Amino acid sequence: MPAPAPSPHTSRATDGAIAITRVRLDERFEALQRRRLPGDLTLIVASSRRSRMLGLAKLDALPRAHALLLEPCRSVHTVTMRFALDLIWLDRDGDPIRLDEDVAPWRQRSCLRARSVIEANAGDGRRFSDALARRHDSNDV
């Protein structure tokens, strides 16, 4: 049985074993605000025009447990993306209203009801959506 292909978060050692590697956060995100979510997740907040325009374009990977929050935003494209995304669309209260999973590069998605969107690694969208729901539930107590 062939071994799985390496992802941007793995590398293949010379003996054929797969090792997890850490992906560094790109310098463009250093000055941006971060929001911690339950489950040891981190949102990087892109609220300026420049940070929203750059987004995740031309990056090789996004570190695990990190995602980019674009606010305000109702439409995104993945034209210069190098990896698939999960998109979590949020209403004005920050509650998830839609999840688009495994959006490939060179695609466009919109959600007119949304006020912002979270761009996460493909496969991580449900974790972020659930974390946002838990955060809002704990605030209601």
C-alpha positions in Angstrom: 0.0 0.0 0.0 1.5 3.4 -1.0 2.2 5.9 1.7 0.1 9.1 1.7 1.5 12.1 -0.1 3.0 14.8 2.0 0.8 17.9 2.6 2.1 21.4 3.3 2.2 20.4 6.9 4.2 17.2 6.5 7.4 16.1 5.0 8.8 12.8 3.9 11.9 11.6 5.6 14.6 9.7 3.7 13.3 6.4 5.2 9.8 7.0 3.9 8.3 8.0 7.2 6.1 11.1 7.3 7.0 13.7 9.9 4.9 16.7 10.9 6.6 20.0 10.3 5.6 23.4 11.7 4.5 26.0 9.2 5.6 29.5 10.1 3.2 32.3 10.0 3.9 34.6 7.1 5.3 38.0 8.0 2.3 39.8 6.6 0.3 38.6 9.6 2.7 39.7 12.3 1.0 43.1 13.0 -2.6 41.7 12.8 -4.8 41.1 15.8 -5.4 37.6 17.0 -8.5 36.1 18.7 -8.2 32.9 20.7 -11.1 30.4 20.4 -11.9 27.3 22.4 -10.0 24.2 21.3 -6.6 26.1 21.1 -7.7 27.7 17.8 -6.5 31.1 16.6 -8.2 33.6 14.3 -5.9 36.2 12.6 -8.1 39.3 12.0 -7.7 41.0 8.6 -9.8 44.1 9.0 -7.8 46.6 6.9 -8.3 46.9 3.2 -4.7 45.8 2.6 -4.8 42.8 4.8 -8.1 41.6 3.3 -6.7 42.1 -0.2 -3.6 40.1 0.5 -5.4 37.4 2.5 -3.8 34.0 2.1 -2.8 34.5 -1.6 0.4 32.8 -2.7 1.1 31.2 0.6 2.2 27.5 0.6 0.2 26.7 3.8 -1.6 28.1 6.8 -0.4 26.8 10.2 -2.7 24.2 11.8 -5.2 25.6 14.2 -5.0 29.0 12.5 -7.5 30.7 10.2 -7.9 34.2 8.7 -11.0 36.3 9.6 -11.9 38.8 6.9 -14.2 41.5 8.2 -16.2 42.9 6.6 -16.5 40.4 3.7 -19.3 38.8 1.7 -17.3 37.4 -1.2 -13.9 35.7 -1.7 -11.9 34.3 -4.5 -9.1 31.7 -4.4 -7.4 32.7 -7.6 -3.8 32.7 -6.4 -4.3 30.1 -3.6 -2.0 27.1 -3.4 -4.2 25.0 -1.1 -7.9 24.3 -0.6 -10.0 26.2 2.0 -13.0 25.8 4.2 -15.0 29.0 4.4 -17.1 29.8 7.5 -19.5 32.6 6.8 -20.6 34.7 9.8 -23.6 36.9 10.4 -23.4 40.3 12.0 -23.2 38.8 15.5 -20.3 36.5 14.5 -22.4 33.4 14.4 -21.7 30.8 11.6 -24.4 30.8 9.0 -22.8 28.6 6.3 -19.8 26.4 5.8 -18.3 25.9 2.3 -15.9 22.9 2.5 -12.9 22.1 0.4 -13.0 25.2 -1.9 -10.3 24.6 -4.4 -7.9 27.2 -5.9 -9.3 29.4 -8.7 -12.8 29.5 -7.3 -15.2 32.2 -6.1 -17.7 32.1 -3.3 -20.2 34.6 -1.9 -22.7 34.8 0.9 -24.9 37.9 0.8 -26.3 37.2 4.3 -22.7 37.2 5.7 -20.9 40.1 7.3 -17.5 38.3 7.5 -15.8 35.1 6.6 -13.2 32.8 8.1 -10.7 31.1 5.7 -9.4 27.9 7.2 -7.4 25.0 5.9 -9.6 22.5 4.2 -10.9 20.1 6.8 -10.6 22.6 9.7 -13.8 24.5 9.0 -16.0 22.4 11.3 -13.6 22.8 14.2 -13.7 26.6 13.8 -17.5 26.7 13.4 -18.0 24.5 16.5 -15.6 26.7 18.5 -17.5 29.8 17.6 -20.7 28.1 18.6 -19.2 27.1 22.0 -17.8 30.6 22.5 -21.3 32.1 22.0 -22.9 29.4 24.2 -20.6 30.1 27.1 -21.3 33.9 26.8 -25.0 33.2 27.2 -24.6 31.6 30.6 
